[in-house]
């Protein structure tokens, strides 16, 4: 599903001048494996771009296939049409792993993993790549689901704009561990530490319009996200 050009320019080091982290550089990473692990675990990205003088940041679902990130929307979507024309894009993804409570208000923080991805997206015009991207979008959200549902019709594909963004230029920033307090606050009688957070799926809720006797498929019953133990 990658173009020949995208495959030929794949690199394991995604650091560029534009993605080099300036603050807290010790928390940065630029290797492809770390970038991809965060993209594969998260569900939503924020897609940033500028149309004219107006910046926009749009939350949307996505899917990674190899070294390509796919997003989709209505063919008439002004934002996606702008990106398809060659606008520069900034995609951000964040996973919150915990709340960090310090002895001072100033040093409260969060443990997190985040990706910033820069580049230009291309519209997907090849029908087979478009179909495969739509499958990947469903499978990213809930692995195994595509086998149970109707595939997009030709009309639905025509009404959908799919964009492909090569994963060539990115950075990761990660914070882990306890709070970092000032030495003068260490003796303060105030609890400090971490509150771990994780994403957990609850029990599926059946659609009231579902025909009697149809049970939830394994993809719904055993749903978890990559990187979680739930």
Secondary structure, DSSP 8 states (H G I E B T S, - for coil): ---HHHHHT--SB---TTT---SSGGGEE-BHHHHHHHHHH-SEEEEEEEETTEEEEEEEE-EEETTEEEEEEETT-HHHHHHHTT-EEEEEEEEEEEEEE-SSGGG-EEEEEEEEEEEEEEE---HHHHHHHHHHHHHHHSTT-GGGS----HHHHHTEEEEEEE--EEEEEEE-SS----GGGTTSSS--EEEE-----------TTS-TT----HHHHT---TT---
